Amino acid sequence: MDFDLTEQQQQVRKLARDFCDAEVAPGARELDRTEAFPDELLPKLFEVGFLGAPVPEEYGGMGLDYLSYGLIIEELGRTDASIRSLVSVNVGLVGTCLLHWGTEEQKREWLPRLTSEGLGAFGLTEPNAGSDPASMTTGASRDGSDWILNGSKMWITNGSRGILTVVFAQTEPGSKARGITAFLVPQDSPGYQGNPIHGKLGLRAGDTAEIVLRDVRVPDANRLGEVGEGLKIALNALDSGRYSLAAGCTGISQACLDQAVRYARERLQFGRPIASFQLVQQLISEIYLDVEASRALYWKVAWKHMKGERHTVESSVAKTFCSEASVRAADRAVQVHGGYGYSDEYPVARYLRDARVTTLYEGTSQIQRLLLGRHLTGENAFT
Ligand SMILES: Cc1cc2nc3c(=O)[nH]c(=O)nc-3n(C[C@H](O)[C@H](O)[C@H](O)COP(=O)(O)OP(=O)(O)OC[C@H]3O[C@@H](n4cnc5c(N)ncnc54)[C@H](O)[C@@H]3O)c2cc1C
């Protein structure tokens, strides 16, 4: 494996870093404070191409390789995890679903719009079906050549401020996992209601919504994949979503390292910079260990992907480690800042709040360990 980035990958990383420093970083604290959606930033994200980084150019994307996409996500994660999250879902979950399972017509209709006009959402979780999505109750029933969707979804990123939601629904009640089908539901469909959720611990600039579906009519042409294939589609998309999340968490950990070093050099106690105390150096070293291991894990996923190999296990490992590492890193960065880390004068408190969700969504740490445990003992959890 070659750890040297190609010239193009280095350029992409520089572009992402410069863009994040100039356009994303200045507004991050205020967006977090006010729980405001990044209305002004979004058009710039479309313009720079990040909302379609790995999508082929023929569908309006940048056509970048998978590692380049990860590098962009890492830089966004380093700067503002709320923004990283909306990009990850649009590209890593929704774009992937369409590319993999969409008909040519569906790809031509939606991918150019999702890369230049509005966001996509991934509607799997329900109020009473999180870790166990097969128990979902949102239903879709046939009505001639249409489907009628009823039910509700919970915690859906981009669910109220986007243009499209991939909705997973039961089409064969009682069949659990085998009865789930995926649908492309425009968010302006009559009967679709996205209610923003406020008061979140972190990702406060991101749109997280409850979705209510009341007799939402979609044509059969909006069915994504075959009837009954929905859960397979969702799990397949999560291979890519978890990669993206791992890259974003690496960015959070890197930000914690940078900020902890900066602060430790500036802050004087006992007449010396606190950076000179070995116990502070230990905190910083431990953040660094997590940064290095996290980056290696998400790069390994990219390496497998670019060889055309499946990376379900690697994505799960990277997601689990990088998310937990980002929580540890943020906690240590707060510790380095002492009392000042406990307010939003410095960004480390935001890093900790933003990192916290990453061990919960796209499969909790417990669910990842269950899947890995079953896989390692030969129970084929990842089929
Ligand atoms: C900010 C945010 C954004 C999100 N975005 C999206 C999105 O875009 N699309 C989407 O579909 N969902 C999204 N989610 C939902 C997220 O994926 C779920 O919250 C997650 O899957 C966990 O489900 P739950 O919250 O229902 O927790 P539960 O499943 O109720 O789990 C609660 C606890 O029980 C544990 N647990 C559950 N089952 C087991 C078991 N068998 N063994 C051991 N422990 C177990 C869990 O690990 C957890 O600790 C988002 C959530 C948040 C907070």
The ligand as a Tripos MOL2 file, in Angstrom:
@<TRIPOS>MOLECULE
LIG
   53    58     1     0     0
SMALL
NO_CHARGES

@<TRIPOS>ATOM
      1 C1        -28.0530   13.9000   14.8280 C.3       1 LIG1
      2 C2        -28.5660   12.6050   14.2730 C.ar      1 LIG1
      3 C3        -28.6550   12.4330   12.9030 C.ar      1 LIG1
      4 C4        -29.1620   11.2390   12.3680 C.ar      1 LIG1
      5 N1        -29.3040   11.1080   11.0100 N.ar      1 LIG1
      6 C5        -29.9620   10.0270   10.5050 C.ar      1 LIG1
      7 C6        -30.2710    9.9420    9.1190 C.ar      1 LIG1
      8 O1        -29.9100   10.8110    8.3240 O.2       1 LIG1
      9 N2        -30.9950    8.8740    8.6770 N.ar      1 LIG1
     10 C7        -31.4060    7.8820    9.5180 C.ar      1 LIG1
     11 O2        -32.0750    6.9610    9.0460 O.2       1 LIG1
     12 N3        -31.1180    7.9250   10.8460 N.ar      1 LIG1
     13 C8        -30.4170    8.9700   11.3600 C.ar      1 LIG1
     14 N4        -30.1370    9.0460   12.7040 N.ar      1 LIG1
     15 C9        -30.6230    7.9900   13.5790 C.3       1 LIG1
     16 C10       -29.5300    7.0760   14.1100 C.3       1 LIG1
     17 O3        -28.9990    6.2840   13.0760 O.3       1 LIG1
     18 C11       -30.1310    6.2540   15.2570 C.3       1 LIG1
     19 O4        -30.2990    7.1510   16.3340 O.3       1 LIG1
     20 C12       -29.2680    5.0810   15.6470 C.3       1 LIG1
     21 O5        -29.3060    4.0920   14.6490 O.3       1 LIG1
     22 C13       -29.6800    4.4450   16.9810 C.3       1 LIG1
     23 O6        -31.0450    4.1890   17.0080 O.3       1 LIG1
     24 P1        -31.9230    4.7120   18.2550 P.3       1 LIG1
     25 O7        -31.6210    6.1450   18.4480 O.co2     1 LIG1
     26 O8        -33.3120    4.3280   18.0100 O.co2     1 LIG1
     27 O9        -31.3260    3.9380   19.4900 O.3       1 LIG1
     28 P2        -31.7360    2.4610   19.9850 P.3       1 LIG1
     29 O10       -31.6990    1.5220   18.8380 O.co2     1 LIG1
     30 O11       -32.9750    2.5650   20.7760 O.co2     1 LIG1
     31 O12       -30.5220    2.1380   20.9470 O.3       1 LIG1
     32 C14       -30.4450    2.6390   22.2800 C.3       1 LIG1
     33 C15       -29.2540    1.9690   22.9600 C.3       1 LIG1
     34 O13       -29.4620    0.5490   23.0040 O.3       1 LIG1
     35 C16       -28.3570   -0.1030   22.3890 C.3       1 LIG1
     36 N5        -28.8180   -1.3130   21.7000 N.ar      1 LIG1
     37 C17       -29.8520   -1.4420   20.8380 C.ar      1 LIG1
     38 N6        -29.9640   -2.7000   20.4220 N.ar      1 LIG1
     39 C18       -28.9700   -3.3910   21.0040 C.ar      1 LIG1
     40 C19       -28.5510   -4.7550   20.9760 C.ar      1 LIG1
     41 N7        -29.1450   -5.6590   20.2120 N.pl3     1 LIG1
     42 N8        -27.4800   -5.1050   21.7300 N.ar      1 LIG1
     43 C20       -26.8300   -4.1860   22.4840 C.ar      1 LIG1
     44 N9        -27.1860   -2.9050   22.5660 N.ar      1 LIG1
     45 C21       -28.2380   -2.4990   21.8330 C.ar      1 LIG1
     46 C22       -27.7730    0.9150   21.4330 C.3       1 LIG1
     47 O14       -26.4070    0.6320   21.1190 O.3       1 LIG1
     48 C23       -27.9410    2.2000   22.2160 C.3       1 LIG1
     49 O15       -26.9020    2.3210   23.1410 O.3       1 LIG1
     50 C24       -29.5670   10.2030   13.2440 C.ar      1 LIG1
     51 C25       -29.4470   10.3680   14.6320 C.ar      1 LIG1
     52 C26       -28.9730   11.5550   15.1500 C.ar      1 LIG1
     53 C27       -28.8880   11.7010   16.6450 C.3       1 LIG1
@<TRIPOS>BOND
     1     1     2 1
     2     2     3 ar
     3     2    52 ar
     4     3     4 ar
     5     4     5 ar
     6     4    50 ar
     7     5     6 ar
     8     6     7 ar
     9     6    13 1
    10     7     8 2
    11     7     9 ar
    12     9    10 ar
    13    10    11 2
    14    10    12 ar
    15    12    13 ar
    16    13    14 ar
    17    14    15 1
    18    14    50 ar
    19    15    16 1
    20    16    17 1
    21    16    18 1
    22    18    19 1
    23    18    20 1
    24    20    21 1
    25    20    22 1
    26    22    23 1
    27    23    24 1
    28    24    25 2
    29    24    26 1
    30    24    27 1
    31    27    28 1
    32    28    29 2
    33    28    30 1
    34    28    31 1
    35    31    32 1
    36    32    33 1
    37    33    34 1
    38    33    48 1
    39    34    35 1
    40    35    36 1
    41    35    46 1
    42    36    37 ar
    43    36    45 ar
    44    37    38 ar
    45    38    39 ar
    46    39    40 ar
    47    39    45 ar
    48    40    41 1
    49    40    42 ar
    50    42    43 ar
    51    43    44 ar
    52    44    45 ar
    53    46    47 1
    54    46    48 1
    55    48    49 1
    56    50    51 ar
    57    51    52 ar
    58    52    53 1
@<TRIPOS>SUBSTRUCTURE
     1 LIG1         1 GROUP 0 **** ****
